[in-house]
Amino acid sequence: TYSYRLGLKAVIIGDLGVVIGEMVVYDMFAGLMHLISVWIAYLGFATMHFCHILIMALGGMFEFTFLLMTRFDENKWVIISDSGKDSFVFYCMLAFALAKSYVGYTTYVFYKKEHERLYGTANAFGDVDYEQGPRP
């Protein structure tokens, strides 16, 4: 689990960089709202629970999608591409969103397998597994 936790720590640090990047490219409020994403990544790191990691991975995919939509919207892209610094920060945020979703998904798969190994498979009926019967 060390390498997965190290990846989550890198995501938290990268997310803090994205907070600063969004403040540079967009505005202060966009960067402050991205702190929610940092909080979700920290919860996944601290609790090692797969649900937080899944939300983080989905958030990374949404970020990537919205950044691509911004890139191909000519009205918004003209404003961002005026400055070389803003476009560089934008492409760094785009690459990080893709890396975040990859790290989140691989960590989710690992943590989910570990959770099932320790606690068994989850079902809607609590303790009853119809194939194996109730657990002792």
C-alpha positions as CSV (number, residue, x, y, z in Angstrom):
1,T,0.0,0.0,0.0
2,Y,3.0,2.3,0.3
3,S,3.2,3.1,-3.4
4,Y,-0.5,3.8,-3.6
5,R,-0.3,6.1,-0.6
6,L,2.7,7.8,-2.1
7,G,0.6,8.4,-5.3
8,L,-2.2,9.9,-3.2
9,K,0.2,12.2,-1.5
10,A,1.5,13.3,-4.9
11,V,-2.1,13.9,-5.9
12,I,-2.7,16.1,-2.8
13,I,0.5,18.1,-3.5
14,G,-0.5,18.4,-7.2
15,D,-4.0,19.5,-6.3
16,L,-2.5,22.3,-4.2
17,G,-0.6,23.3,-7.3
18,V,-3.8,23.3,-9.4
19,V,-5.4,25.5,-6.7
20,I,-2.7,28.1,-7.4
21,G,-3.0,27.5,-11.2
22,E,-6.7,28.0,-11.2
23,M,-6.2,31.3,-9.3
24,V,-3.7,32.4,-12.0
25,V,-5.7,31.2,-15.1
26,Y,-9.3,31.9,-13.9
27,D,-9.8,33.8,-10.7
28,M,-9.5,33.5,-6.9
29,F,-12.9,31.9,-6.3
30,A,-12.2,29.0,-8.8
31,G,-9.0,28.2,-6.9
32,L,-10.7,28.3,-3.5
33,M,-13.4,26.0,-4.7
34,H,-10.8,23.5,-5.9
35,L,-9.8,23.2,-2.2
36,I,-12.8,20.8,-1.9
37,S,-11.0,18.5,-4.3
38,V,-7.9,18.7,-2.1
39,W,-10.0,17.8,0.9
40,I,-11.5,14.7,-0.8
41,A,-8.0,13.6,-1.8
42,Y,-6.8,14.0,1.7
43,L,-9.8,12.0,3.1
44,G,-8.9,9.2,0.7
45,F,-5.3,9.4,1.9
46,A,-6.1,9.5,5.6
47,T,-8.9,6.9,5.7
48,M,-7.6,4.6,2.9
49,H,-11.2,3.9,1.9
50,F,-12.1,3.2,-1.7
51,C,-15.2,5.4,-1.8
52,H,-13.2,8.6,-1.3
53,I,-10.7,7.4,-3.9
54,L,-13.5,6.7,-6.4
55,I,-14.9,10.2,-5.9
56,M,-11.4,11.6,-6.4
57,A,-10.9,9.6,-9.6
58,L,-14.3,10.7,-11.0
59,G,-13.4,14.3,-10.1
60,G,-10.2,14.0,-12.0
61,M,-12.1,12.8,-15.1
62,F,-14.6,15.6,-14.8
63,E,-11.8,18.1,-14.5
64,F,-10.1,16.7,-17.6
65,T,-13.4,16.9,-19.5
66,F,-14.1,20.4,-18.5
67,L,-10.6,21.6,-19.3
68,L,-10.9,20.0,-22.7
69,M,-14.2,21.8,-23.2
70,T,-12.5,25.1,-22.2
71,R,-9.7,24.4,-24.6
72,F,-12.0,23.9,-27.6
73,D,-14.3,26.8,-26.7
74,E,-12.9,29.6,-28.8
75,N,-14.2,32.5,-26.7
76,K,-12.5,31.2,-23.5
77,W,-9.4,30.0,-25.2
78,V,-8.6,33.4,-26.8
79,I,-8.5,34.9,-23.3
80,I,-6.2,32.0,-21.9
81,S,-3.9,31.8,-24.9
82,D,-3.1,35.6,-24.8
83,S,-0.5,34.9,-22.1
84,G,2.1,32.2,-22.6
85,K,2.2,31.6,-18.8
86,D,-1.6,31.1,-18.6
87,S,-1.6,28.6,-21.5
88,F,1.4,26.7,-19.9
89,V,-0.4,26.5,-16.6
90,F,-3.6,25.4,-18.4
91,Y,-1.8,22.5,-20.1
92,C,-0.2,21.5,-16.8
93,M,-3.6,21.4,-15.2
94,L,-4.9,19.3,-18.1
95,A,-2.0,16.8,-17.7
96,F,-2.5,16.6,-14.0
97,A,-6.2,15.9,-14.3
98,L,-5.4,12.9,-16.4
99,A,-2.7,11.7,-14.1
100,K,-5.1,12.2,-11.1
101,S,-7.8,10.1,-12.6
102,Y,-5.3,7.4,-13.4
103,V,-3.8,7.3,-9.9
104,G,-7.3,7.5,-8.4
105,Y,-8.6,4.6,-10.5
106,T,-5.6,2.3,-9.9
107,T,-5.7,3.1,-6.1
108,Y,-9.5,2.5,-6.1
109,V,-9.1,-0.9,-7.6
110,F,-6.4,-1.9,-5.1
111,Y,-8.2,-0.6,-2.1
112,K,-11.5,-2.2,-3.2
113,K,-9.8,-5.6,-3.5
114,E,-8.2,-5.2,-0.1
115,H,-11.5,-4.2,1.4
116,E,-13.2,-7.3,-0.1
117,R,-10.3,-9.5,1.1
118,L,-10.6,-8.2,4.7
119,Y,-14.4,-7.8,5.0
120,G,-15.8,-9.9,2.3
121,T,-18.0,-8.9,-0.6
122,A,-20.5,-6.2,0.0
123,N,-24.2,-7.0,-0.6
124,A,-27.5,-5.2,-0.1
125,F,-28.6,-7.7,2.7
126,G,-25.8,-6.9,5.2
127,D,-24.4,-10.1,6.6
128,V,-26.2,-12.7,4.4
129,D,-24.4,-14.0,1.4
130,Y,-26.7,-16.5,-0.4
131,E,-23.9,-18.5,-1.9
132,Q,-22.0,-19.1,1.3
133,G,-24.7,-18.6,3.9
134,P,-24.5,-16.3,7.0
135,R,-21.1,-15.6,8.3
136,P,-20.2,-17.0,11.7
